[in-house]
């Protein structure tokens, strides 16, 4: 079973996201723009930028997509998180299913994902910055930098009550 899972995941990866090929494109939703050569060139240029960012060694897409396909084959679902190291690069991470809780809306579409995970004090400072952390974590920087704390990442539909995310369909929060 383990060998079959690995082979099926490898086959799925080579068919859906082959590392040596461009496996998706972009096109304007307006039919008139889709026929315009300028817009076609622009879409091709954006696809090139996307693939360079995705397959950058720092992004780690290939190995994390492989892990994600393994999860899909073994458990029937997967979670591939795309993060941005602000101003530097994208970062992909396959999330183990034991860390997440998935919720569906009334028509059966997933619209909420909550992730519970651990970070050390040092990692939390690297990810969020000292100023964003509570004193209880920040004060341990020198004495216990490897002490772990539980964090929750919640992604849910935006109810438009938060002015910082107005106009966005979803919002994302980290909770200590």
N, C-alpha and C positions, 0 to 999 in steps of 0.2 A: 504494500500500500504506500509506503514512504517513497519508494522508487517511482511508482506510478504518479504520485503527487508531484514529485520533482520534474518528471518528464512532461506532464500535462502543463505545469506552470511555465516550463521552458518553451513549449510549443505555443502557448498563449502569448507569451512575451514576444516571440519571434514573428508571430502573425499580427499582433495588435500594435506593438511599439518596437519595431526592429531598430536596433541601434545604428545601423548604417544607412538608413533611409529616412526621408521626411515622410511621416505617416499621417499628417493632417494638413489642412490648408485653411485659409480664411477667405471670405467673400462678403461684400456688402449685402445687407438684406434688401436694399432697394434694387429692383431689377435693372433700372436705368444705369445706376452706378456700377453694377456688376459687369456691364458691357463696356464700360469706359476703360481704355488701356492704362490711363494714369492710376485709376483706383486698383486695377489688377496688379500693376507694378508695386503700388504701395502695400497691398495685402501680401504679396510675395516677399517684400522686404521685411515686413513685420514677422512673417513666419520664420524667416532666416534668423532674425533677432531672438525669437522665442526658442528656437532649437539650439542656438548657441548658448543661451542662458540655461536651458534645461540640461544640456549635456556638458556643461562646464564641470570640471572635476570638483569644484566646491559645491555644486548643487546636489551631487550624489544621487541623481535621478535613477541611473541604470541599476545600481545595487538595491535601492529602496523599492523600485518598481518590481524587481525580481522577488523581493521579500513579500511584497503586497500580493503578487500573483500566487505565491505559495499559500498565503493565508486564504485567498479566494478558493483555491483548490481544496484545501484541507477543511475549511469551516463554512464555506459558502458566502462569505462576505469579506470585505477588506476595508482598511482605512489608510489612505495615503495623504499625509498632511503636507501642504506646501506653505512654507514660511519664507519670509524675506529677511535677510541680514541687511537692514536699512542702508541704502546707498552703496551696497557691495555686490550682493548676489542672491539668487533664490536658494532655498534649501529644502529638499524633500526628505520626509521621514515616514517610514512605514510604522504605523502605530499598532501595537499588539492589542488584540480584541479584549483582553482582560482589563485594559485601561479605559474602555469607552462604553457609553450607554447611548443607544440610538432610540429616537422617538419618531413616530410617524404622525402626520396630520390626519384629518378626517377622511381623506381620499387615499390614504396608504402611501403617501410620499414622505420620505425622510426629510424632516425639517428641523430637527434638533439633534445635536451631538454634544454630549458632555464627556470630558476626558479627565480622569483623576490620575495624577502622576507625581513623582517625587523629584525634587531638585535639591542639591546641596546649597548652602549659603553662597558659596562661590559661584555656582552655576546660575542661581537666581539673580545675583548682582550682574553677571555677564549678560543675561537675557533681558532683564527689566531695568537695570541701573539702580544704584543705591537709593536715589530719591523716591523711587516708586514703591519701595518695600517698607513694611512696617518696622518700627524700631526693634521689635522682638527678633527680627531676622538680621537687620542691618548691624545691630550691636554685637553680633557674633562673628563678624568679618575677620577679626584678628584672632580671637580665642578658639573658635570652632568652625573653620571655613568648610569643613566636610560634613557638618551636621545636616541631616536631611529634613525637609519640610514637605508637606503635601500641598499640591496646587490643583486647582480645577480650571479647565478651559471650557467655557460654555459658548456654543455657537447656536443661535436661534433666530427665528424670524424677527425682524425689526418692528417693534410696535410704534415707532416714530415718536416716542416720548423723550428720547435722548437727542438733544440738538446736535451732538457731535456726529451722529450717524444718519442724519436726515437725508432722505433720498436713496438710502441703501436698503436692499431687500433683506439683508441679514446683518446681525451685529455679533461681535465676538468679545468676550470678557475673560480675563484671568482673575481668579479669586484665590487668596491665600487662606 
